[in-house]
Amino acid sequence: MKRYAIIAAIALLPLWGWLRAFAWFDPVRFCRIHIDVELLEGDRVPIRAAIALVRREDPLAYHALCRWVDRIKEERQCDAGDPQADPRLRGQPVLAPGAVDSLLLRAREAPGCYVRGSRIIVLRRAPEGGGGPALVRERADALKRLAGYSQAFWSGGTR
Protein backbone atom coordinates (compact mmCIF):
# COMPACT_ATOMS: atom_id res chain seq x y z
CA MET A 1 0.00 0.00 0.00
CA LYS A 2 2.81 2.39 0.86
CA ARG A 3 4.44 1.70 -2.50
CA TYR A 4 1.25 2.69 -4.38
CA ALA A 5 0.95 5.89 -2.38
CA ILE A 6 4.49 6.88 -3.34
CA ILE A 7 3.83 6.08 -7.01
CA ALA A 8 0.59 8.09 -6.92
CA ALA A 9 2.37 11.05 -5.31
CA ILE A 10 5.10 10.94 -7.97
CA ALA A 11 2.46 10.77 -10.72
CA LEU A 12 0.41 13.66 -9.29
CA LEU A 13 3.40 15.96 -8.79
CA PRO A 14 3.85 16.79 -12.52
CA LEU A 15 0.10 17.30 -12.89
CA TRP A 16 0.09 19.72 -9.96
CA GLY A 17 3.08 21.56 -11.45
CA TRP A 18 1.38 21.81 -14.85
CA LEU A 19 -1.81 23.20 -13.32
CA ARG A 20 0.12 25.73 -11.23
CA ALA A 21 2.26 26.84 -14.18
CA PHE A 22 -0.48 27.48 -16.74
CA ALA A 23 -3.68 27.97 -14.76
CA TRP A 24 -5.21 29.26 -11.56
CA PHE A 25 -6.01 26.15 -9.56
CA ASP A 26 -7.95 26.16 -6.30
CA PRO A 27 -8.85 22.54 -5.44
CA VAL A 28 -10.72 23.49 -2.26
CA ARG A 29 -13.28 25.54 -4.22
CA PHE A 30 -13.11 23.40 -7.38
CA CYS A 31 -11.78 26.32 -9.41
CA ARG A 32 -9.55 26.06 -12.46
CA ILE A 33 -9.06 28.94 -14.87
CA HIS A 34 -6.58 28.60 -17.70
CA ILE A 35 -4.30 31.64 -18.10
CA ASP A 36 -3.05 32.38 -21.64
CA VAL A 37 -0.18 34.81 -22.02
CA GLU A 38 2.44 35.36 -24.68
CA LEU A 39 5.39 33.08 -24.07
CA LEU A 40 8.06 35.78 -24.14
CA GLU A 41 6.09 38.95 -23.42
CA GLY A 42 3.39 37.88 -20.98
CA ASP A 43 3.43 37.48 -17.23
CA ARG A 44 1.00 35.30 -15.29
CA VAL A 45 1.99 36.65 -11.85
CA PRO A 46 -0.13 39.86 -11.96
CA ILE A 47 -3.13 37.87 -13.20
CA ARG A 48 -2.71 35.36 -10.37
CA ALA A 49 -2.35 38.22 -7.88
CA ALA A 50 -5.56 39.81 -9.19
CA ILE A 51 -7.47 36.53 -8.86
CA ALA A 52 -6.10 36.09 -5.33
CA LEU A 53 -7.22 39.64 -4.50
CA VAL A 54 -10.73 38.89 -5.78
CA ARG A 55 -10.77 35.69 -3.70
CA ARG A 56 -9.78 37.58 -0.53
CA GLU A 57 -12.01 40.62 -0.97
CA ASP A 58 -15.17 39.43 -2.69
CA PRO A 59 -16.15 35.75 -2.29
CA LEU A 60 -19.29 36.17 -4.43
CA ALA A 61 -17.32 37.63 -7.34
CA TYR A 62 -14.71 34.87 -6.92
CA HIS A 63 -17.45 32.25 -7.09
CA ALA A 64 -18.82 33.87 -10.27
CA LEU A 65 -15.30 33.98 -11.72
CA CYS A 66 -14.73 30.30 -11.01
CA ARG A 67 -18.16 29.25 -12.22
CA TRP A 68 -18.55 31.33 -15.37
CA VAL A 69 -14.98 31.91 -16.67
CA ASP A 70 -12.81 29.16 -18.14
CA ARG A 71 -9.96 31.16 -19.62
CA ILE A 72 -8.20 34.47 -19.08
CA LYS A 73 -6.15 35.75 -22.02
CA GLU A 74 -3.67 38.59 -21.97
CA GLU A 75 -3.42 40.57 -25.20
CA ARG A 76 -2.15 43.97 -26.33
CA GLN A 77 -5.66 45.34 -26.66
CA CYS A 78 -9.20 44.16 -26.20
CA ASP A 79 -10.46 43.13 -29.60
CA ALA A 80 -13.62 41.59 -28.16
CA GLY A 81 -15.27 44.91 -29.03
CA ASP A 82 -14.73 44.10 -32.71
CA PRO A 83 -17.94 44.30 -34.79
CA GLN A 84 -17.60 40.59 -35.59
CA ALA A 85 -17.76 39.74 -31.87
CA ASP A 86 -20.48 42.14 -30.74
CA PRO A 87 -23.84 41.77 -32.53
CA ARG A 88 -24.98 45.17 -31.21
CA LEU A 89 -22.44 46.80 -33.52
CA ARG A 90 -22.95 44.55 -36.54
CA GLY A 91 -25.41 45.86 -39.09
CA GLN A 92 -27.35 48.15 -36.78
CA PRO A 93 -28.55 51.26 -38.62
CA VAL A 94 -29.07 53.09 -35.29
CA LEU A 95 -25.34 53.59 -34.64
CA ALA A 96 -23.48 56.09 -36.76
CA PRO A 97 -20.04 55.06 -38.10
CA GLY A 98 -18.37 57.60 -35.83
CA ALA A 99 -20.10 56.10 -32.81
CA VAL A 100 -18.92 52.62 -33.77
CA ASP A 101 -15.36 53.88 -34.08
CA SER A 102 -15.49 55.51 -30.65
CA LEU A 103 -16.98 52.32 -29.13
CA LEU A 104 -14.22 50.23 -30.67
CA LEU A 105 -11.56 52.65 -29.46
CA ARG A 106 -13.00 52.63 -25.95
CA ALA A 107 -13.18 48.82 -25.95
CA ARG A 108 -9.58 48.47 -27.11
CA GLU A 109 -8.34 50.80 -24.37
CA ALA A 110 -10.33 49.10 -21.60
CA PRO A 111 -8.40 47.14 -18.94
CA GLY A 112 -10.32 44.02 -19.93
CA CYS A 113 -13.21 42.74 -21.97
CA TYR A 114 -15.56 39.79 -22.08
CA VAL A 115 -16.01 37.83 -25.29
CA ARG A 116 -19.81 37.60 -25.32
CA GLY A 117 -21.10 34.08 -25.79
CA SER A 118 -17.96 32.48 -24.40
CA ARG A 119 -16.33 31.96 -21.03
CA ILE A 120 -13.25 33.96 -21.98
CA ILE A 121 -12.00 37.18 -20.42
CA VAL A 122 -9.35 39.20 -22.23
CA LEU A 123 -7.08 41.42 -20.13
CA ARG A 124 -5.00 44.12 -21.75
CA ARG A 125 -1.27 43.60 -21.36
CA ALA A 126 0.45 45.92 -18.92
CA PRO A 127 2.46 48.75 -20.49
CA GLU A 128 6.23 48.53 -20.39
CA GLY A 129 7.41 49.21 -16.87
CA GLY A 130 3.80 49.32 -15.67
CA GLY A 131 2.80 47.03 -12.89
CA GLY A 132 2.65 46.82 -9.16
CA PRO A 133 -0.34 47.18 -6.86
CA ALA A 134 -2.21 49.60 -9.15
CA LEU A 135 -2.17 47.08 -12.02
CA VAL A 136 -3.30 44.25 -9.74
CA ARG A 137 -6.17 46.39 -8.40
CA GLU A 138 -7.24 47.43 -11.92
CA ARG A 139 -7.23 43.81 -13.09
CA ALA A 140 -9.10 42.59 -10.00
CA ASP A 141 -11.83 45.16 -10.61
CA ALA A 142 -11.99 44.18 -14.28
CA LEU A 143 -12.20 40.47 -13.39
CA LYS A 144 -15.10 41.11 -11.00
CA ARG A 145 -17.00 43.16 -13.59
CA LEU A 146 -16.33 40.80 -16.50
CA ALA A 147 -17.18 37.66 -14.51
CA GLY A 148 -20.52 39.33 -13.81
CA TYR A 149 -21.05 39.83 -17.56
CA SER A 150 -20.31 36.16 -18.19
CA GLN A 151 -22.66 35.13 -15.40
CA ALA A 152 -25.42 37.35 -16.76
CA PHE A 153 -25.05 35.88 -20.24
CA TRP A 154 -24.91 32.21 -19.22
CA SER A 155 -27.57 32.37 -16.52
CA GLY A 156 -30.04 33.87 -19.00
CA GLY A 157 -29.86 37.49 -17.86
CA THR A 158 -28.98 38.85 -21.31
CA ARG A 159 -28.86 37.15 -24.68
Disulfide bonds with the S-S distance in Angstrom:
Cys31-Cys66 2.14
